[in-house]
Amino acid sequence: MPTALTLCGSIRSGSVNKKLQDAVDAKLRAAGVEVNSISLKDFEMPIFNADLEPDNVPEAAGRLADLFRTHDIVFIATPEYNGGLPPLVVNTIAWLSRQKPSPFRHAVFGIGGVSSGRYGTTWAQSHLRDSLSKIGALVVPTLLGTGPDTSVFDADGAVAETGVNAKIDQMLKELTHFSRGGI
């Protein structure tokens, strides 16, 4: 059975991106994928500083890198801050990129996000795709950006828009059919 690790680039209570993570989790489970849904709140890391290496690398970076290495799929739901990635995502990627062996060369990655604007984290996802690709990740073609956030989910937190559900379904096809050779 394929395995998926999902995470959200926001640790804020009530995050719409956490709702997106939950929606993707549910669809992955329905597709027969074993899902490990995590919060970056459980992986505290200081602001990346190369002066901390090699003696003060946060233990959480190693634990998170191991999770990336041991799952077939990684899905990241990210908010967009000022047209870019939030500091939490940037810092997480920075620390993980320093781990050996690379935690980005096993899984197939999917990225998505929800924003208050109609562009649906397009710029953040573009930055994230670029960063992940440069460090060896295989990112599926479908980007799961949506907004405005007030119309994406119903009162129960389920995806309310048919178009968003179709994008999730397309991404799931890609995540479960693309392979790095080990899935």
Buried (B, 14 or more C-beta within 10 A) or exposed (E): EBBBBBBBBBBEEEBBBBBBBBBBBBBBEEBEBEBBBBEBEEBEBEEBEEEBEEEEBBEBBBEBBEBBBEBBBBBBBBBBBEEBBBEBBBBBBBBBBBBEEBBBBBBBBBBBBBBBEEBBBBBBBBBBBEBBEEEEBBBBEBBBBBBBBEEBBEEEEEBEEEEBBEBBEBBBEBBBEBEEEEB
